[in-house]
Amino acid sequence: MSQPILRTERIRLVPLSAGHLEHLAALSADPEVMRYLAGVLTREQAAEELRTTLAYARGGLGCWAGFVDAGFAGLWSLRPGESAGQAELGYRLPRCHWRKGLGKEGAREMLRHGFRDLGLDRVYARTAAANKVSQATMASIGLRHVRDFVADPEYFAPGDDLHAVEYAVGREEWA
C-alpha cells in the first residue's frame, strides 16, 4: 500500500516528496519549531532528513505535508514502530499555525489512518519532558502517558535536557 492523500475538515495531507524540500527546510530552520528536537537544521541537513524520511515511506506509513487553502501548514508522520503493528506519530507545524488546532486535527487523522486503514495495534509519540504543549496535544487525541525515559542524545540539540516522555494508545482504546 502506498501513502494515500488524506483529508481532514481543514487540512489536505499529501505524501511528502522531494518537492517539499523548501517547506521542510524553512520549518527546520526556525529555532522555536526545532526547540524540542535536534536543533535548527541547515538546508543540507533538512535535505538529508527528507531522504531519510522518504526511505521509510512504505506500507501506508510515511510522512505527509499538510496544506490549508494551498498554504503549507506542517508535517505529520507515522513512522515504523519498534515492533510489528506499531507506528510512531509525529508532527511539526510552522509558528503561524500554532494554537489553531491543526496539530491535533492532523494527528487525529494519523490515528484514524493508522488504526482503520493500516490495522495498527498501537501508536505512540515521544517528546521532551519539557514540551508540555506537545504532550497536551497527545493527550487531547487520546494518547496516555506510558513512561518517562532518557532519550538518545542524537534526538535533542547538544546540551539539552535528555528527559523525555512517551504517550501511546492501542487500537481497542482508540475505538
Backbone torsions as a table, in degrees:
resi	resn	phi	psi	omega
1	MET	NA	127.9	175.5
2	SER	-86.5	171.9	179.4
3	GLN	-72.9	125.8	177.0
4	PRO	-84.6	163.5	167.5
5	ILE	-78.4	131.2	-178.7
6	LEU	-114.6	155.0	179.9
7	ARG	-139.2	144.4	170.3
8	THR	-119.3	-171.5	178.8
9	GLU	-58.1	-39.4	-176.0
10	ARG	-116.0	-18.6	-170.0
11	ILE	-112.0	134.5	169.4
12	ARG	-103.2	118.9	-176.2
13	LEU	-106.5	113.5	-179.0
14	VAL	-111.7	145.3	179.4
15	PRO	-54.6	133.8	178.8
16	LEU	-60.2	139.7	179.3
17	SER	-140.9	173.3	177.9
18	ALA	-59.0	-26.3	178.5
19	GLY	-68.1	-10.3	179.7
20	HIS	-97.3	8.8	-176.5
21	LEU	-56.3	-43.3	-177.7
22	GLU	-62.4	-37.7	176.9
23	HIS	-65.0	-46.2	179.7
24	LEU	-63.9	-41.9	-179.3
25	ALA	-63.4	-43.4	179.4
26	ALA	-65.4	-43.0	179.4
27	LEU	-62.5	-43.6	-176.2
28	SER	-75.8	-13.0	178.6
29	ALA	-89.7	-7.8	-178.3
30	ASP	-86.3	116.6	-177.6
31	PRO	-62.5	-30.0	178.6
32	GLU	-72.7	-39.8	177.6
33	VAL	-64.1	-39.4	-174.2
34	MET	-92.6	5.9	-174.5
35	ARG	-52.2	-40.5	-177.9
36	TYR	-105.9	16.1	178.1
37	LEU	-114.5	-151.2	-174.6
38	ALA	-78.5	10.1	-177.9
39	GLY	91.9	172.4	-178.3
40	VAL	-58.9	138.2	178.7
41	LEU	-110.0	143.9	171.9
42	THR	-74.0	169.9	177.1
43	ARG	-59.9	-39.7	179.5
44	GLU	-64.8	-41.3	177.5
45	GLN	-66.9	-38.1	176.6
46	ALA	-63.9	-38.3	177.5
47	ALA	-64.0	-38.7	177.1
48	GLU	-67.4	-41.5	176.6
49	GLU	-60.3	-41.0	178.7
50	LEU	-61.7	-46.0	178.6
51	ARG	-59.7	-44.2	179.3
52	THR	-63.7	-42.8	-179.5
53	THR	-64.9	-43.5	179.7
54	LEU	-64.5	-28.7	-178.5
55	ALA	-68.0	-27.2	-179.0
56	TYR	-94.3	-1.6	-179.7
57	ALA	-74.1	105.3	178.1
58	ARG	-166.5	158.4	177.4
59	GLY	59.7	28.4	-179.8
60	GLY	87.0	-11.3	175.9
61	LEU	-85.9	160.5	177.1
62	GLY	153.1	-155.7	-178.4
63	CYS	-127.4	143.2	-179.2
64	TRP	-121.5	140.3	171.3
65	ALA	-93.0	129.2	-178.5
66	GLY	-100.7	141.6	179.9
67	PHE	-131.7	135.9	174.4
68	VAL	-119.9	121.2	-177.6
69	ASP	48.6	46.0	178.2
70	ALA	70.9	-3.9	177.2
71	GLY	-94.7	140.6	-179.9
72	PHE	-63.0	128.6	-176.2
73	ALA	-117.9	-4.8	177.6
74	GLY	137.0	-173.6	-179.8
75	LEU	-123.3	141.5	174.2
76	TRP	-132.5	142.2	-176.7
77	SER	-143.0	154.3	166.9
78	LEU	-126.9	104.1	-179.5
79	ARG	-94.1	150.0	175.5
80	PRO	-53.7	135.1	-178.4
81	GLY	-82.7	-174.2	-177.7
82	GLU	-74.9	-16.2	175.9
83	SER	-146.5	166.8	-178.1
84	ALA	-58.4	143.7	178.0
85	GLY	82.9	4.7	-179.7
86	GLN	-122.5	154.5	173.7
87	ALA	-146.0	152.7	177.2
88	GLU	-102.0	124.3	178.8
89	LEU	-83.3	138.6	175.2
90	GLY	-143.3	158.0	176.3
91	TYR	-158.9	149.9	179.7
92	ARG	-152.4	121.9	-176.6
93	LEU	-122.4	146.7	173.6
94	PRO	-67.2	150.9	-176.5
95	ARG	-54.6	-33.8	-178.4
96	CYS	-63.1	-14.2	179.3
97	HIS	-110.8	6.5	177.7
98	TRP	-69.3	149.7	174.4
99	ARG	60.2	33.1	175.6
100	LYS	-117.8	2.4	-179.4
101	GLY	83.4	2.6	-178.2
102	LEU	-71.8	-36.5	177.6
103	GLY	-58.8	-47.4	179.1
104	LYS	-64.3	-43.8	-178.6
105	GLU	-62.1	-46.8	178.4
106	GLY	-67.5	-38.5	179.5
107	ALA	-65.9	-37.9	176.0
108	ARG	-61.3	-39.5	179.0
109	GLU	-67.4	-34.4	175.6
110	MET	-62.5	-42.6	178.0
111	LEU	-62.9	-46.4	-179.7
112	ARG	-58.6	-47.8	179.6
113	HIS	-61.6	-45.3	-178.8
114	GLY	-62.7	-46.3	-176.8
115	PHE	-81.2	-47.1	-175.8
116	ARG	-80.4	-48.3	-175.1
117	ASP	-81.3	-38.3	-174.8
118	LEU	-100.7	-13.9	179.4
119	GLY	69.9	28.5	178.4
120	LEU	-63.0	153.6	177.0
121	ASP	-93.0	-28.9	-173.9
122	ARG	-154.0	139.5	172.8
123	VAL	-124.8	134.1	178.5
124	TYR	-129.6	162.1	176.9
125	ALA	-141.8	147.4	-179.3
126	ARG	-130.0	148.5	176.8
127	THR	-156.9	170.4	175.2
128	ALA	-62.9	142.7	178.8
129	ALA	-58.7	-28.8	-179.7
130	ALA	-79.4	-11.7	-176.6
131	ASN	-85.0	76.5	-176.3
132	LYS	-67.8	-31.7	-179.9
133	VAL	-65.5	-46.0	178.4
134	SER	-64.9	-38.0	177.8
135	GLN	-63.5	-37.6	177.9
136	ALA	-65.4	-38.6	177.0
137	THR	-63.7	-45.6	179.2
138	MET	-57.6	-47.5	-179.5
139	ALA	-64.4	-36.9	-176.4
140	SER	-68.5	-20.2	178.3
141	ILE	-101.4	8.3	173.6
142	GLY	102.9	0.1	175.8
143	LEU	-77.5	146.1	179.0
144	ARG	-117.7	146.7	177.9
145	HIS	-62.4	126.7	179.6
146	VAL	-116.2	-24.0	178.7
147	ARG	-168.8	157.9	168.7
148	ASP	-106.6	146.5	178.9
149	PHE	-156.2	168.9	175.8
150	VAL	-99.7	121.5	-174.5
151	ALA	-78.6	159.6	172.0
152	ASP	-61.2	132.5	-178.7
153	PRO	-56.7	-23.7	179.4
154	GLU	-71.9	-18.0	-177.9
155	TYR	-73.5	-31.5	-177.2
156	PHE	-113.9	165.8	176.8
157	ALA	-66.5	149.8	178.6
158	PRO	-54.6	135.2	179.0
159	GLY	88.4	-8.8	179.5
160	ASP	-73.3	155.9	171.7
161	ASP	-64.9	129.8	-176.1
162	LEU	-91.9	5.3	178.8
163	HIS	-71.5	131.7	-175.9
164	ALA	-137.9	169.1	179.6
165	VAL	-132.4	155.3	174.4
166	GLU	-125.4	133.8	174.1
167	TYR	-118.0	151.4	-178.8
168	ALA	-156.1	162.3	173.1
169	VAL	-147.9	141.1	175.9
170	GLY	-95.2	162.2	-177.7
171	ARG	-56.8	-44.0	-178.0
172	GLU	-64.9	-42.1	178.9
173	GLU	-65.2	-40.7	-177.9
174	TRP	-65.6	-42.8	-178.4
175	ALA	-62.6	NA	NA
